[in-house]
Amino acid sequence: MASEEKSVRQDSGVRERLLSGALELFNSKGYAATSVREIVAASGVTKPVLYYYFGNKEGIYLELMNSSFAEFEASLSRTTTLQGAVAERISHFCAMMLDLVIENLEVMRLIYAIFYGPPQGAPHINFDAYFARMLNTIHDLVREGMGNGELRPNDSTDAAWAIVSILNTAMEEQLCHSPARIDRQQMVRMLRLVMQGLATKNV
């Protein structure tokens, strides 16, 4: 085992193979129905190698989730550095979120299957909390726009939900259709229509 672990450390692709192999199996068979034996066979490694990197099947699942949500957190942090009018910042934030979904499409498929599908025994993750953070980020931008006069006084919660609904539709298009019927540019155009309705002047 010691010699195997040494060779594993020298192969930077082993970890990635385990993650991609597990992700493919989780999506095709479901988390509960996927065994460690199948994951290591798909990845071309042995069980001790999987245990070395992730401990068990739950460890692989959590790494898939945590690495994706780390990117989500980074995108949220970048929102604070965005400059320009509120309408532009909202469009830019939604575009970042859509890009993140496209870049992590297979992980998003797994998230949707776990969240909307039957229980699979996967470790609990509060997916609602991440959605709430995305919604709250948009809500904060809307309230800022209403507060500084860029957007007309209105119900900020309704406006935020209208915006996030467009974003959600665009994200789900990526998951359900290939090619997606709504791409990044069309989503931005749809957002612009909503923002024009909210704006005190043309945006």
PyRosetta script that sets phi, psi and omega in degrees:
from pyrosetta import init, pose_from_sequence

init()
pose = pose_from_sequence("MASEEKSVRQDSGVRERLLSGALELFNSKGYAATSVREIVAASGVTKPVLYYYFGNKEGIYLELMNSSFAEFEASLSRTTTLQGAVAERISHFCAMMLDLVIENLEVMRLIYAIFYGPPQGAPHINFDAYFARMLNTIHDLVREGMGNGELRPNDSTDAAWAIVSILNTAMEEQLCHSPARIDRQQMVRMLRLVMQGLATKNV")
pose.set_psi(1, -39.0)
pose.set_omega(1, -178.5)
pose.set_phi(2, -60.5)
pose.set_psi(2, -43.3)
pose.set_omega(2, -179.8)
pose.set_phi(3, -67.9)
pose.set_psi(3, -34.5)
pose.set_omega(3, 178.5)
pose.set_phi(4, -66.6)
pose.set_psi(4, -44.6)
pose.set_omega(4, 179.1)
pose.set_phi(5, -61.6)
pose.set_psi(5, -37.9)
pose.set_omega(5, 179.4)
pose.set_phi(6, -62.7)
pose.set_psi(6, -42.5)
pose.set_omega(6, 179.8)
pose.set_phi(7, -69.5)
pose.set_psi(7, -33.6)
pose.set_omega(7, 178.3)
pose.set_phi(8, -63.5)
pose.set_psi(8, -42.2)
pose.set_omega(8, 179.4)
pose.set_phi(9, -61.1)
pose.set_psi(9, -27.4)
pose.set_omega(9, -178.3)
pose.set_phi(10, -85.7)
pose.set_psi(10, -7.6)
pose.set_omega(10, -179.6)
pose.set_phi(11, -109.7)
pose.set_psi(11, 96.3)
pose.set_omega(11, -176.1)
pose.set_phi(12, -68.1)
pose.set_psi(12, -15.5)
pose.set_omega(12, -179.0)
pose.set_phi(13, -85.4)
pose.set_psi(13, -10.1)
pose.set_omega(13, -176.1)
pose.set_phi(14, -63.2)
pose.set_psi(14, -47.8)
pose.set_omega(14, -178.2)
pose.set_phi(15, -59.2)
pose.set_psi(15, -44.1)
pose.set_omega(15, -179.0)
pose.set_phi(16, -66.5)
pose.set_psi(16, -36.8)
pose.set_omega(16, 178.4)
pose.set_phi(17, -64.8)
pose.set_psi(17, -40.5)
pose.set_omega(17, 178.1)
pose.set_phi(18, -62.9)
pose.set_psi(18, -44.0)
pose.set_omega(18, -178.9)
pose.set_phi(19, -65.6)
pose.set_psi(19, -45.6)
pose.set_omega(19, -178.2)
pose.set_phi(20, -70.1)
pose.set_psi(20, -37.3)
pose.set_omega(20, 177.8)
pose.set_phi(21, -64.3)
pose.set_psi(21, -43.8)
pose.set_omega(21, 179.0)
pose.set_phi(22, -65.6)
pose.set_psi(22, -42.8)
pose.set_omega(22, -178.7)
pose.set_phi(23, -61.4)
pose.set_psi(23, -43.0)
pose.set_omega(23, 179.2)
pose.set_phi(24, -62.6)
pose.set_psi(24, -41.7)
pose.set_omega(24, 179.6)
pose.set_phi(25, -69.9)
pose.set_psi(25, -41.4)
pose.set_omega(25, 178.3)
pose.set_phi(26, -58.9)
pose.set_psi(26, -39.4)
pose.set_omega(26, -178.7)
pose.set_phi(27, -75.6)
pose.set_psi(27, -33.6)
pose.set_omega(27, -176.6)
pose.set_phi(28, -86.1)
pose.set_psi(28, -33.4)
pose.set_omega(28, -175.6)
pose.set_phi(29, -113.1)
pose.set_psi(29, -20.1)
pose.set_omega(29, -171.6)
pose.set_phi(30, 98.0)
pose.set_psi(30, 152.5)
pose.set_omega(30, -177.9)
pose.set_phi(31, -61.9)
pose.set_psi(31, -49.2)
pose.set_omega(31, -174.2)
pose.set_phi(32, -63.1)
pose.set_psi(32, -36.5)
pose.set_omega(32, -174.7)
pose.set_phi(33, -82.5)
pose.set_psi(33, -8.7)
pose.set_omega(33, -179.0)
pose.set_phi(34, -88.6)
pose.set_psi(34, 130.3)
pose.set_omega(34, -179.6)
pose.set_phi(35, -103.7)
pose.set_psi(35, 159.1)
pose.set_omega(35, 174.9)
pose.set_phi(36, -59.1)
pose.set_psi(36, -39.9)
pose.set_omega(36, 179.3)
pose.set_phi(37, -57.2)
pose.set_psi(37, -42.3)
pose.set_omega(37, -180.0)
pose.set_phi(38, -68.2)
pose.set_psi(38, -37.0)
pose.set_omega(38, -179.4)
pose.set_phi(39, -64.8)
pose.set_psi(39, -46.6)
pose.set_omega(39, -177.4)
pose.set_phi(40, -69.5)
pose.set_psi(40, -33.5)
pose.set_omega(40, 177.6)
pose.set_phi(41, -65.5)
pose.set_psi(41, -42.5)
pose.set_omega(41, 179.7)
pose.set_phi(42, -67.6)
pose.set_psi(42, -27.7)
pose.set_omega(42, -176.3)
pose.set_phi(43, -93.9)
pose.set_psi(43, -9.6)
pose.set_omega(43, 179.8)
pose.set_phi(44, 72.6)
pose.set_psi(44, 31.7)
pose.set_omega(44, 178.5)
pose.set_phi(45, -131.2)
pose.set_psi(45, -176.5)
pose.set_omega(45, 178.7)
pose.set_phi(46, -106.2)
pose.set_psi(46, 166.9)
pose.set_omega(46, 179.9)
pose.set_phi(47, -58.9)
pose.set_psi(47, -43.4)
pose.set_omega(47, 179.1)
pose.set_phi(48, -57.5)
pose.set_psi(48, -30.9)
pose.set_omega(48, 178.5)
pose.set_phi(49, -67.9)
pose.set_psi(49, -43.7)
pose.set_omega(49, 176.6)
pose.set_phi(50, -60.1)
pose.set_psi(50, -44.7)
pose.set_omega(50, -179.4)
pose.set_phi(51, -63.9)
pose.set_psi(51, -34.8)
pose.set_omega(51, 179.7)
pose.set_phi(52, -61.7)
pose.set_psi(52, -43.6)
pose.set_omega(52, -176.4)
pose.set_phi(53, -83.3)
pose.set_psi(53, -42.3)
pose.set_omega(53, -168.3)
pose.set_phi(54, -125.3)
pose.set_psi(54, -8.5)
pose.set_omega(54, 179.7)
pose.set_phi(55, 85.0)
pose.set_psi(55, -48.8)
pose.set_omega(55, -178.9)
pose.set_phi(56, -168.9)
pose.set_psi(56, -173.3)
pose.set_omega(56, -179.5)
pose.set_phi(57, -63.6)
pose.set_psi(57, -38.8)
pose.set_omega(57, 178.5)
pose.set_phi(58, -60.3)
pose.set_psi(58, -37.1)
pose.set_omega(58, -179.9)
pose.set_phi(59, -62.8)
pose.set_psi(59, -38.8)
pose.set_omega(59, 177.5)
pose.set_phi(60, -66.3)
pose.set_psi(60, -44.9)
pose.set_omega(60, 179.4)
pose.set_phi(61, -59.0)
pose.set_psi(61, -46.1)
pose.set_omega(61, -178.7)
pose.set_phi(62, -65.2)
pose.set_psi(62, -35.7)
pose.set_omega(62, 177.6)
pose.set_phi(63, -66.4)
pose.set_psi(63, -41.3)
pose.set_omega(63, 176.7)
pose.set_phi(64, -59.1)
pose.set_psi(64, -45.1)
pose.set_omega(64, 180.0)
pose.set_phi(65, -69.1)
pose.set_psi(65, -48.8)
pose.set_omega(65, -174.1)
pose.set_phi(66, -65.4)
pose.set_psi(66, -37.4)
pose.set_omega(66, -180.0)
pose.set_phi(67, -68.1)
pose.set_psi(67, -37.0)
pose.set_omega(67, 177.7)
pose.set_phi(68, -68.8)
pose.set_psi(68, -42.4)
pose.set_omega(68, -179.7)
pose.set_phi(69, -71.3)
pose.set_psi(69, -24.5)
pose.set_omega(69, 173.2)
pose.set_phi(70, -64.9)
pose.set_psi(70, -39.2)
pose.set_omega(70, 175.4)
pose.set_phi(71, -65.5)
pose.set_psi(71, -37.8)
pose.set_omega(71, 176.9)
pose.set_phi(72, -60.8)
pose.set_psi(72, -45.8)
pose.set_omega(72, 179.7)
pose.set_phi(73, -62.8)
pose.set_psi(73, -39.1)
pose.set_omega(73, 178.7)
pose.set_phi(74, -63.7)
pose.set_psi(74, -39.0)
pose.set_omega(74, 178.1)
pose.set_phi(75, -65.8)
pose.set_psi(75, -40.2)
pose.set_omega(75, 176.4)
pose.set_phi(76, -61.5)
pose.set_psi(76, -41.0)
pose.set_omega(76, 179.9)
pose.set_phi(77, -64.2)
pose.set_psi(77, -36.7)
pose.set_omega(77, 180.0)
pose.set_phi(78, -66.3)
pose.set_psi(78, -22.3)
pose.set_omega(78, -179.9)
pose.set_phi(79, -60.0)
pose.set_psi(79, -34.5)
pose.set_omega(79, -178.3)
pose.set_phi(80, -69.0)
pose.set_psi(80, -16.6)
pose.set_omega(80, -179.4)
pose.set_phi(81, -98.0)
pose.set_psi(81, -4.5)
pose.set_omega(81, -179.0)
pose.set_phi(82, -67.8)
pose.set_psi(82, 141.3)
pose.set_omega(82, -179.7)
pose.set_phi(83, -116.1)
pose.set_psi(83, 161.8)
pose.set_omega(83, 175.1)
pose.set_phi(84, 108.7)
pose.set_psi(84, -172.0)
pose.set_omega(84, -179.3)
pose.set_phi(85, -65.4)
pose.set_psi(85, 153.8)
pose.set_omega(85, -178.3)
pose.set_phi(86, -58.9)
pose.set_psi(86, -42.3)
pose.set_omega(86, -179.5)
pose.set_phi(87, -59.1)
pose.set_psi(87, -41.0)
pose.set_omega(87, 179.2)
pose.set_phi(88, -67.3)
pose.set_psi(88, -39.9)
pose.set_omega(88, -179.5)
pose.set_phi(89, -68.2)
pose.set_psi(89, -36.4)
pose.set_omega(89, 176.4)
pose.set_phi(90, -64.3)
pose.set_psi(90, -45.9)
pose.set_omega(90, 179.0)
pose.set_phi(91, -61.7)
pose.set_psi(91, -41.0)
pose.set_omega(91, -179.0)
pose.set_phi(92, -66.7)
pose.set_psi(92, -41.1)
pose.set_omega(92, 179.1)
pose.set_phi(93, -63.3)
pose.set_psi(93, -46.1)
pose.set_omega(93, 179.5)
pose.set_phi(94, -62.8)
pose.set_psi(94, -37.9)
pose.set_omega(94, 177.6)
pose.set_phi(95, -64.3)
pose.set_psi(95, -39.1)
pose.set_omega(95, 176.5)
pose.set_phi(96, -62.1)
pose.set_psi(96, -42.2)
pose.set_omega(96, 179.9)
pose.set_phi(97, -64.5)
pose.set_psi(97, -42.5)
pose.set_omega(97, 179.4)
pose.set_phi(98, -65.9)
pose.set_psi(98, -41.4)
pose.set_omega(98, 177.3)
pose.set_phi(99, -59.4)
pose.set_psi(99, -39.0)
pose.set_omega(99, -180.0)
pose.set_phi(100, -64.2)
pose.set_psi(100, -40.2)
pose.set_omega(100, 177.3)
pose.set_phi(101, -63.7)
pose.set_psi(101, -46.1)
pose.set_omega(101, -178.7)
pose.set_phi(102, -61.7)
pose.set_psi(102, -40.2)
pose.set_omega(102, -179.2)
pose.set_phi(103, -70.9)
pose.set_psi(103, -22.5)
pose.set_omega(103, -177.3)
pose.set_phi(104, -125.1)
pose.set_psi(104, 42.7)
pose.set_omega(104, -170.7)
pose.set_phi(105, -60.5)
pose.set_psi(105, -42.9)
pose.set_omega(105, -177.7)
pose.set_phi(106, -69.2)
pose.set_psi(106, -34.7)
pose.set_omega(106, 175.0)
pose.set_phi(107, -66.2)
pose.set_psi(107, -39.7)
pose.set_omega(107, 178.3)
pose.set_phi(108, -63.3)
pose.set_psi(108, -36.6)
pose.set_omega(108, 176.4)
pose.set_phi(109, -60.2)
pose.set_psi(109, -41.7)
pose.set_omega(109, 179.6)
pose.set_phi(110, -66.1)
pose.set_psi(110, -42.5)
pose.set_omega(110, 179.2)
pose.set_phi(111, -59.6)
pose.set_psi(111, -46.2)
pose.set_omega(111, 179.8)
pose.set_phi(112, -63.7)
pose.set_psi(112, -40.0)
pose.set_omega(112, 179.9)
pose.set_phi(113, -64.6)
pose.set_psi(113, -40.7)
pose.set_omega(113, 179.8)
pose.set_phi(114, -69.6)
pose.set_psi(114, -42.0)
pose.set_omega(114, -174.3)
pose.set_phi(115, -73.1)
pose.set_psi(115, -45.0)
pose.set_omega(115, -173.9)
pose.set_phi(116, -97.0)
pose.set_psi(116, -19.1)
pose.set_omega(116, -175.4)
pose.set_phi(117, -87.1)
pose.set_psi(117, -176.4)
pose.set_omega(117, 178.0)
pose.set_phi(118, -67.5)
pose.set_psi(118, 157.8)
pose.set_omega(118, 179.7)
pose.set_phi(119, -57.1)
pose.set_psi(119, 136.7)
pose.set_omega(119, -178.7)
pose.set_phi(120, -121.2)
pose.set_psi(120, 3.7)
pose.set_omega(120, 179.4)
pose.set_phi(121, 76.9)
pose.set_psi(121, 13.0)
pose.set_omega(121, 178.7)
pose.set_phi(122, -73.5)
pose.set_psi(122, 152.3)
pose.set_omega(122, 177.1)
pose.set_phi(123, -55.0)
pose.set_psi(123, 140.5)
pose.set_omega(123, -176.0)
pose.set_phi(124, -69.1)
pose.set_psi(124, 133.3)
pose.set_omega(124, 171.7)
pose.set_phi(125, -132.8)
pose.set_psi(125, 133.2)
pose.set_omega(125, -178.0)
pose.set_phi(126, -82.0)
pose.set_psi(126, 80.7)
pose.set_omega(126, -179.7)
pose.set_phi(127, -61.8)
pose.set_psi(127, -33.0)
pose.set_omega(127, 179.7)
pose.set_phi(128, -59.4)
pose.set_psi(128, -34.0)
pose.set_omega(128, -178.8)
pose.set_phi(129, -64.7)
pose.set_psi(129, -37.6)
pose.set_omega(129, 179.3)
pose.set_phi(130, -69.9)
pose.set_psi(130, -39.4)
pose.set_omega(130, 176.3)
pose.set_phi(131, -62.7)
pose.set_psi(131, -42.5)
pose.set_omega(131, -179.7)
pose.set_phi(132, -61.0)
pose.set_psi(132, -37.9)
pose.set_omega(132, 179.2)
pose.set_phi(133, -65.7)
pose.set_psi(133, -39.3)
pose.set_omega(133, 177.6)
pose.set_phi(134, -64.9)
pose.set_psi(134, -46.0)
pose.set_omega(134, 178.5)
pose.set_phi(135, -62.2)
pose.set_psi(135, -42.8)
pose.set_omega(135, -179.1)
pose.set_phi(136, -66.1)
pose.set_psi(136, -34.2)
pose.set_omega(136, 176.9)
pose.set_phi(137, -62.6)
pose.set_psi(137, -44.9)
pose.set_omega(137, 177.8)
pose.set_phi(138, -65.6)
pose.set_psi(138, -41.8)
pose.set_omega(138, 179.4)
pose.set_phi(139, -59.6)
pose.set_psi(139, -42.9)
pose.set_omega(139, 179.3)
pose.set_phi(140, -62.3)
pose.set_psi(140, -40.1)
pose.set_omega(140, 178.7)
pose.set_phi(141, -66.2)
pose.set_psi(141, -40.8)
pose.set_omega(141, 178.2)
pose.set_phi(142, -61.9)
pose.set_psi(142, -46.0)
pose.set_omega(142, -179.8)
pose.set_phi(143, -64.3)
pose.set_psi(143, -36.3)
pose.set_omega(143, 176.2)
pose.set_phi(144, -61.6)
pose.set_psi(144, -44.5)
pose.set_omega(144, 180.0)
pose.set_phi(145, -63.5)
pose.set_psi(145, -37.9)
pose.set_omega(145, 177.7)
pose.set_phi(146, -70.9)
pose.set_psi(146, -34.8)
pose.set_omega(146, -179.4)
pose.set_phi(147, -70.3)
pose.set_psi(147, -33.7)
pose.set_omega(147, -177.8)
pose.set_phi(148, -97.4)
pose.set_psi(148, 5.1)
pose.set_omega(148, 174.8)
pose.set_phi(149, 89.1)
pose.set_psi(149, 1.2)
pose.set_omega(149, 177.5)
pose.set_phi(150, -72.5)
pose.set_psi(150, -32.7)
pose.set_omega(150, -179.9)
pose.set_phi(151, -117.1)
pose.set_psi(151, 146.4)
pose.set_omega(151, -179.7)
pose.set_phi(152, -65.9)
pose.set_psi(152, 146.8)
pose.set_omega(152, 174.6)
pose.set_phi(153, -57.4)
pose.set_psi(153, 131.0)
pose.set_omega(153, -176.5)
pose.set_phi(154, -163.7)
pose.set_psi(154, -177.2)
pose.set_omega(154, 174.6)
pose.set_phi(155, -78.9)
pose.set_psi(155, 109.2)
pose.set_omega(155, -174.2)
pose.set_phi(156, -66.2)
pose.set_psi(156, -31.1)
pose.set_omega(156, 178.8)
pose.set_phi(157, -67.5)
pose.set_psi(157, -44.6)
pose.set_omega(157, 177.4)
pose.set_phi(158, -59.9)
pose.set_psi(158, -43.4)
pose.set_omega(158, -179.2)
pose.set_phi(159, -63.4)
pose.set_psi(159, -43.0)
pose.set_omega(159, 180.0)
pose.set_phi(160, -63.1)
pose.set_psi(160, -40.7)
pose.set_omega(160, 179.1)
pose.set_phi(161, -67.3)
pose.set_psi(161, -36.6)
pose.set_omega(161, 177.1)
pose.set_phi(162, -61.8)
pose.set_psi(162, -41.5)
pose.set_omega(162, -179.6)
pose.set_phi(163, -68.6)
pose.set_psi(163, -46.6)
pose.set_omega(163, -177.6)
pose.set_phi(164, -68.7)
pose.set_psi(164, -25.2)
pose.set_omega(164, 176.4)
pose.set_phi(165, -65.8)
pose.set_psi(165, -39.0)
pose.set_omega(165, 175.9)
pose.set_phi(166, -64.6)
pose.set_psi(166, -44.8)
pose.set_omega(166, 178.7)
pose.set_phi(167, -61.0)
pose.set_psi(167, -45.6)
pose.set_omega(167, 179.4)
pose.set_phi(168, -60.9)
pose.set_psi(168, -42.5)
pose.set_omega(168, 179.4)
pose.set_phi(169, -61.5)
pose.set_psi(169, -43.4)
pose.set_omega(169, 179.3)
pose.set_phi(170, -64.6)
pose.set_psi(170, -39.6)
pose.set_omega(170, 179.7)
pose.set_phi(171, -65.9)
pose.set_psi(171, -44.1)
pose.set_omega(171, -177.8)
pose.set_phi(172, -69.6)
pose.set_psi(172, -27.4)
pose.set_omega(172, 174.1)
pose.set_phi(173, -61.0)
pose.set_psi(173, -37.9)
pose.set_omega(173, 179.4)
pose.set_phi(174, -64.0)
pose.set_psi(174, -34.5)
pose.set_omega(174, -177.6)
pose.set_phi(175, -79.6)
pose.set_psi(175, -32.6)
pose.set_omega(175, -169.5)
pose.set_phi(176, -100.1)
pose.set_psi(176, -20.6)
pose.set_omega(176, -174.4)
pose.set_phi(177, -135.3)
pose.set_psi(177, 139.5)
pose.set_omega(177, 175.9)
pose.set_phi(178, -135.0)
pose.set_psi(178, 109.9)
pose.set_omega(178, 1.6)
pose.set_phi(179, -75.7)
pose.set_psi(179, 155.7)
pose.set_omega(179, 178.4)
pose.set_phi(180, -65.8)
pose.set_psi(180, 143.7)
pose.set_omega(180, -179.1)
pose.set_phi(181, -80.5)
pose.set_psi(181, -14.7)
pose.set_omega(181, 175.7)
pose.set_phi(182, -123.7)
pose.set_psi(182, 118.6)
pose.set_omega(182, 177.6)
pose.set_phi(183, -102.8)
pose.set_psi(183, -176.0)
pose.set_omega(183, -176.0)
pose.set_phi(184, -58.9)
pose.set_psi(184, -45.1)
pose.set_omega(184, -176.6)
pose.set_phi(185, -65.3)
pose.set_psi(185, -41.0)
pose.set_omega(185, 179.5)
pose.set_phi(186, -67.5)
pose.set_psi(186, -39.3)
pose.set_omega(186, 177.1)
pose.set_phi(187, -58.4)
pose.set_psi(187, -43.9)
pose.set_omega(187, 179.8)
pose.set_phi(188, -62.4)
pose.set_psi(188, -39.0)
pose.set_omega(188, 178.2)
pose.set_phi(189, -65.0)
pose.set_psi(189, -40.2)
pose.set_omega(189, 177.8)
pose.set_phi(190, -64.0)
pose.set_psi(190, -41.8)
pose.set_omega(190, 176.8)
pose.set_phi(191, -62.3)
pose.set_psi(191, -37.5)
pose.set_omega(191, -179.5)
pose.set_phi(192, -63.0)
pose.set_psi(192, -37.5)
pose.set_omega(192, 177.6)
pose.set_phi(193, -60.2)
pose.set_psi(193, -45.0)
pose.set_omega(193, 179.2)
pose.set_phi(194, -64.7)
pose.set_psi(194, -44.3)
pose.set_omega(194, -177.5)
pose.set_phi(195, -66.6)
pose.set_psi(195, -33.1)
pose.set_omega(195, 176.2)
pose.set_phi(196, -63.5)
pose.set_psi(196, -36.4)
pose.set_omega(196, 177.6)
pose.set_phi(197, -69.1)
pose.set_psi(197, -27.7)
pose.set_omega(197, -179.7)
pose.set_phi(198, -90.2)
pose.set_psi(198, -20.9)
pose.set_omega(198, -170.2)
pose.set_phi(199, -73.3)
pose.set_psi(199, 150.5)
pose.set_omega(199, 173.0)
pose.set_phi(200, -80.6)
pose.set_psi(200, -15.1)
pose.set_omega(200, 174.9)
pose.set_phi(201, -148.5)
pose.set_psi(201, 170.5)
pose.set_omega(201, -177.8)
pose.set_phi(202, -59.8)
pose.set_psi(202, 137.4)
pose.set_omega(202, 178.2)
pose.set_phi(203, -113.9)
pose.dump_pdb("model.pdb")
